[in-house]
Amino acid sequence: MFQSNASFQSSLFGSFAYEKILERHHDHLLMRMVRAIDFSFIQPLVEDCYSNLGRKAYDPVCMVKLLILQTLYDCSEREIVEQADTNLLFRTFLERSLDDDIPHWTLLGKFRERLGEERFTDIFNRIVVMAKEAGLLDEKLRIIDSTAVSAKVDVARHLLDAEEADDDRLNHLDRRSPDPDARTGHKTATKQWYGYKVHTSVDPSSDIVTAVETTSANVADVDQFIPLLDKERALFADTPRPIRQVTADKAYVGRTDELTRRHIRDYTIPKKNMTQKVSTWFRSARRKRPKVERIFAEGKTNHHLGRSRYWTRWKNHIQSLLVFLTMNLKRLTNALQPIPRAIAAA
């Protein structure tokens, strides 16, 4: 079913020269991640996506790791395969010896289609469970928020075509766009974007993203409030109260009754015309809410979160899952295999 990685140990680590290079980079993030994270859980999660017939496929652990590298270093599929072929640390992370070839870049798209969003969600959830088992997750508070993702569409050209055709700009864009699921979202009455929203639930004590959903940009934030919390509650169904409090901005107002039925305290920031909350717990939750903006900024600056690589919602959801999965892995690695203080201070 899968190719064996037996040649990795016998070839790569059989050379004294390569061992010295790896020793010099002992504290590199990828080397620490290899020591901290056991990725073998991926195979049983995805084995039903493969057939026993035909030529053996590349190890799905290697394929997922390639996608993690692509996200971690914000590369195109061509670029990450080229770098993985020549970078010794990348090969070590992928468990590919110098004799092993690297999967062709076109196989990454086929691999995403083979697994689909359900399997990538399973992989993301497993990383969240690992963070819980490592003691990183706090049951006290979750922050809910969304961020804009621009579609892989030349919006300016389509809007110009609409003006020339004397057509309604937004309707023209929806009709002619090559991305069938992208829509227009509004940040304010005058500021808008075309594409998607990524909705997240964040644990502010560890900055671990515990749940993710991707929708078209015109979907209301409040509609994803309860589903995000229920995803994590289902993941930790054995925990009596996996989430005790939640905070969000005023776009999420109106779900207090549903939260109460789930025994979750609602610290959503009220609108200006509503009674203002003044409790100590509310003020504490409100002070922590901006943390989610720093997480979004990290994803957009370093990991291509703000721009779609692909068309259709499900492919964009896989992209979002990979971004937050990668960021969670960084935090989990830093917790389990921290950089020595002397090196961190240098």
matplotlib code that plots the C-alpha trace (Angstrom):
import matplotlib.pyplot as plt

x = [0.0, 2.7, 6.4, 8.8, 11.1, 13.6, 16.3, 16.2, 17.9, 20.4, 21.4, 21.1, 22.4, 25.0, 27.4, 29.6, 29.5, 25.8, 25.6, 27.9, 25.8, 22.6, 24.3, 25.2, 21.5, 20.3, 18.2, 16.6, 12.8, 12.5, 15.0, 13.2, 9.9, 11.2, 12.1, 8.9, 6.1, 5.3, 3.6, 2.9, -0.8, -1.4, -1.2, -4.2, -6.2, -5.9, -5.3, -8.9, -8.2, -5.8, -6.1, -4.0, -3.9, -1.3, 2.0, 2.7, 2.0, 4.3, 4.0, 1.1, 3.2, 5.8, 3.1, 1.5, 5.0, 5.6, 2.4, 3.5, 6.9, 5.1, 2.9, 5.8, 8.0, 5.2, 6.4, 4.6, 4.3, 7.1, 9.4, 8.9, 9.7, 12.8, 14.0, 13.2, 15.3, 18.4, 17.9, 19.3, 17.1, 14.0, 15.0, 15.5, 12.1, 10.5, 12.5, 13.8, 17.4, 19.7, 18.9, 15.1, 13.4, 11.0, 7.3, 6.6, 5.0, 1.8, 1.2, 0.5, -2.7, -3.8, -3.0, -5.2, -8.1, -7.5, -7.8, -10.4, -11.3, -12.6, -9.2, -7.3, -9.7, -8.9, -5.2, -5.8, -7.9, -5.2, -2.7, -5.1, -5.5, -1.7, -1.6, -4.3, -2.3, 0.8, -1.0, -1.1, -4.8, -6.7, -10.4, -11.1, -11.6, -11.9, -11.7, -13.9, -13.1, -12.8, -10.5, -10.7, -9.1, -8.9, -9.9, -7.5, -9.3, -8.4, -11.1, -10.0, -10.3, -13.8, -15.0, -13.7, -15.5, -18.7, -18.3, -17.8, -20.9, -22.9, -23.6, -24.0, -20.4, -20.9, -23.4, -21.1, -18.2, -20.2, -21.4, -18.0, -15.6, -13.6, -14.0, -17.6, -17.7, -16.1, -18.4, -18.2, -17.8, -18.0, -15.7, -17.5, -20.1, -17.4, -14.7, -15.2, -13.3, -14.0, -13.3, -13.7, -13.8, -11.8, -13.5, -11.4, -11.6, -8.4, -7.1, -5.4, -3.3, -1.3, -2.3, -3.4, -6.2, -8.7, -11.3, -11.4, -14.1, -14.0, -17.0, -17.7, -17.1, -20.8, -21.6, -22.4, -19.8, -22.5, -23.7, -20.3, -20.2, -21.8, -20.6, -17.0, -17.4, -19.3, -16.4, -14.1, -16.7, -17.2, -13.4, -13.2, -16.6, -15.1, -14.2, -17.2, -16.7, -14.1, -15.0, -16.1, -16.1, -16.0, -15.4, -15.9, -16.5, -19.9, -20.5, -21.2, -23.9, -27.1, -26.1, -26.3, -29.1, -27.4, -24.2, -26.0, -27.5, -23.9, -22.8, -20.5, -20.4, -20.9, -18.4, -19.1, -18.5, -21.9, -23.0, -23.1, -26.9, -26.8, -26.2, -22.4, -20.9, -18.6, -17.7, -14.1, -14.3, -15.7, -12.9, -10.3, -11.7, -11.9, -8.3, -7.3, -9.4, -6.7, -4.5, -6.4, -5.5, -1.8, -2.4, -4.1, -1.2, 1.3, -0.7, -1.0, 2.6, 4.3, 2.0, -0.2, -3.4, -4.8, -4.6, -6.2, -3.9, -6.8, -10.4, -13.5, -14.3, -13.1, -9.6, -9.4, -10.6, -7.7, -5.3, -6.7, -6.4, -2.8, -1.9, -3.3, -2.1, 1.4, 1.2, 0.0, 2.9, 5.4, 3.9, 3.7, 7.3, 8.5, 6.7, 8.1, 11.5, 12.3, 15.4, 18.1, 18.2, 21.8, 20.9, 17.5, 19.3, 22.1]
y = [0.0, 2.5, 2.7, 1.7, 4.2, 1.5, 3.1, 6.3, 4.9, 2.8, 5.5, 8.9, 8.2, 5.8, 8.6, 10.3, 13.6, 13.8, 13.1, 16.0, 18.4, 17.3, 17.6, 21.3, 21.9, 20.0, 22.9, 23.8, 23.8, 20.8, 18.7, 19.5, 18.7, 15.3, 14.5, 16.0, 14.8, 11.2, 11.5, 7.8, 8.5, 9.7, 6.3, 4.6, 7.8, 7.8, 4.1, 3.7, 6.3, 3.9, 0.7, -2.4, -2.6, -1.2, 0.4, 1.4, 5.0, 7.5, 7.2, 9.6, 10.8, 12.0, 13.7, 15.5, 16.6, 18.0, 20.1, 21.2, 22.3, 24.2, 26.0, 26.5, 28.2, 29.7, 28.1, 27.0, 23.3, 23.4, 25.3, 23.1, 19.9, 21.5, 22.6, 19.2, 17.5, 19.5, 20.5, 17.9, 19.1, 18.8, 15.3, 14.4, 15.8, 13.9, 10.7, 10.5, 9.2, 10.7, 7.7, 8.4, 10.6, 13.3, 13.1, 15.1, 18.4, 17.5, 14.7, 17.1, 18.3, 14.7, 13.9, 16.7, 15.4, 11.8, 12.7, 15.5, 17.9, 15.2, 13.5, 16.7, 17.7, 14.4, 15.2, 18.7, 17.3, 14.8, 17.6, 19.4, 16.3, 16.0, 19.6, 18.7, 15.6, 17.7, 20.0, 23.0, 23.5, 25.4, 24.6, 28.1, 30.3, 30.3, 33.2, 33.1, 35.2, 35.2, 36.7, 37.5, 35.4, 36.9, 34.6, 33.5, 35.7, 38.9, 41.0, 44.2, 42.8, 41.3, 44.6, 46.5, 44.1, 44.7, 48.5, 48.1, 45.9, 48.3, 45.5, 45.2, 44.8, 42.2, 40.1, 40.2, 39.0, 36.1, 35.0, 35.3, 34.3, 31.1, 30.3, 29.1, 29.4, 32.8, 35.6, 39.3, 40.0, 43.4, 44.5, 47.8, 49.7, 50.8, 48.2, 44.8, 41.8, 38.9, 35.4, 33.5, 33.7, 31.5, 31.1, 29.9, 29.0, 29.8, 28.9, 32.1, 30.4, 28.5, 30.2, 26.8, 27.0, 24.3, 24.5, 25.8, 26.4, 28.0, 29.7, 32.0, 35.6, 36.5, 34.0, 35.8, 35.3, 34.5, 31.5, 29.8, 30.6, 27.5, 25.0, 26.0, 25.3, 22.1, 20.8, 21.0, 19.8, 16.7, 16.2, 16.1, 14.5, 12.7, 16.0, 17.2, 20.9, 21.2, 24.9, 27.1, 30.6, 32.2, 35.7, 37.2, 40.6, 42.2, 40.4, 37.2, 38.7, 36.7, 33.2, 33.5, 31.0, 28.3, 28.9, 28.6, 25.2, 24.1, 25.4, 28.0, 31.6, 34.2, 37.0, 38.3, 42.0, 43.7, 46.3, 50.0, 50.0, 47.0, 46.9, 46.9, 44.0, 45.1, 41.8, 41.0, 37.8, 39.8, 42.4, 39.7, 37.9, 41.1, 41.9, 38.5, 38.8, 40.7, 37.6, 36.1, 39.1, 38.3, 34.7, 35.8, 38.2, 35.4, 33.2, 35.9, 37.2, 33.8, 31.1, 32.4, 32.6, 35.7, 34.6, 31.6, 29.2, 27.4, 27.6, 26.2, 26.3, 22.8, 23.3, 26.6, 24.9, 22.4, 25.3, 26.9, 23.6, 23.3, 26.8, 26.4, 22.8, 24.0, 26.9, 24.4, 22.1, 25.0, 25.7, 22.0, 21.5, 24.6, 23.2, 19.7, 20.5, 24.1, 25.9, 25.9, 29.3, 30.1, 29.7, 31.5, 34.5, 34.7]
z = [0.0, 1.0, 0.2, 3.0, 4.6, 5.5, 3.3, 5.4, 8.4, 6.5, 4.0, 5.5, 9.0, 7.7, 6.8, 9.4, 7.3, 7.4, 11.1, 11.8, 9.7, 11.6, 14.9, 14.1, 13.5, 16.5, 17.7, 14.3, 14.5, 12.1, 14.0, 17.3, 15.6, 14.5, 18.1, 19.6, 17.3, 16.3, 12.9, 12.6, 13.6, 10.1, 8.4, 10.2, 9.7, 5.9, 5.0, 3.8, 1.1, -0.6, -2.5, -2.3, -6.1, -8.3, -7.6, -4.0, -3.2, -1.4, 2.4, 3.4, 6.4, 3.9, 1.8, 4.8, 6.0, 2.5, 2.8, 6.3, 4.9, 2.1, 4.7, 7.2, 4.6, 2.4, -0.9, -4.0, -4.6, -7.2, -4.9, -1.8, -3.8, -5.3, -1.8, -0.3, -2.9, -1.9, 1.7, 4.2, 7.1, 4.9, 3.9, 7.5, 8.4, 5.5, 6.4, 2.8, 2.4, -0.2, -2.4, -2.2, -4.7, -3.6, -4.8, -7.9, -7.1, -9.1, -6.6, -3.8, -5.4, -6.1, -2.4, -1.2, -3.3, -2.2, 1.5, 1.2, 4.0, 6.3, 6.6, 7.0, 9.7, 11.4, 11.2, 12.6, 15.4, 16.4, 16.8, 19.0, 21.1, 21.3, 22.6, 25.2, 26.3, 26.6, 29.0, 26.7, 26.6, 29.3, 29.7, 31.0, 27.9, 24.1, 21.7, 18.6, 15.6, 11.8, 9.3, 5.6, 2.9, -0.6, -3.5, -6.2, -8.7, -10.6, -9.0, -10.7, -14.2, -13.5, -12.1, -15.1, -17.4, -15.4, -15.9, -19.6, -19.8, -17.6, -15.3, -11.5, -10.3, -7.5, -9.4, -12.5, -10.3, -8.8, -12.3, -14.1, -11.3, -11.9, -8.2, -7.8, -4.0, -3.4, -2.5, -1.4, 2.3, 4.1, 6.8, 7.1, 5.1, 2.6, 2.9, 1.3, -0.1, -2.4, -1.2, 2.0, 5.8, 8.1, 11.5, 14.5, 18.1, 20.0, 23.5, 24.7, 27.3, 24.6, 21.3, 20.1, 17.5, 18.6, 15.8, 12.2, 9.6, 6.2, 4.6, 1.7, 2.7, 2.8, 5.7, 9.0, 11.7, 14.3, 12.3, 13.0, 16.8, 18.2, 15.5, 16.3, 20.0, 19.4, 17.3, 20.2, 22.7, 20.5, 20.3, 24.1, 24.9, 27.9, 29.6, 31.7, 30.7, 27.9, 27.5, 30.4, 29.0, 25.5, 24.3, 20.8, 19.3, 18.8, 15.5, 17.6, 19.9, 20.3, 21.2, 25.1, 25.5, 23.4, 25.3, 28.6, 27.6, 27.0, 30.4, 28.8, 30.2, 27.5, 27.6, 24.1, 23.7, 23.6, 21.0, 22.0, 22.4, 24.8, 28.6, 29.1, 31.1, 33.9, 35.8, 36.5, 34.4, 31.4, 31.6, 31.8, 28.8, 26.9, 27.5, 26.1, 22.9, 20.8, 21.0, 18.2, 15.9, 16.5, 15.5, 12.3, 11.6, 12.1, 9.7, 7.0, 7.3, 7.4, 6.1, 3.3, 5.4, 3.8, 0.2, -1.5, -3.3, -4.9, -6.1, -4.2, -0.6, 0.4, -1.0, 0.8, 4.0, 3.6, 3.2, 6.4, 8.3, 7.2, 8.3, 11.8, 12.0, 11.2, 13.7, 16.4, 15.6, 16.1, 19.6, 20.5, 19.4, 21.4, 24.5, 24.2, 22.8, 23.8, 22.4, 25.0, 26.8, 25.8, 22.1, 22.4, 24.1, 21.5]

ax = plt.figure().add_subplot(projection="3d")
ax.plot(x, y, z, "-o")
ax.set_aspect("equal")
plt.show()
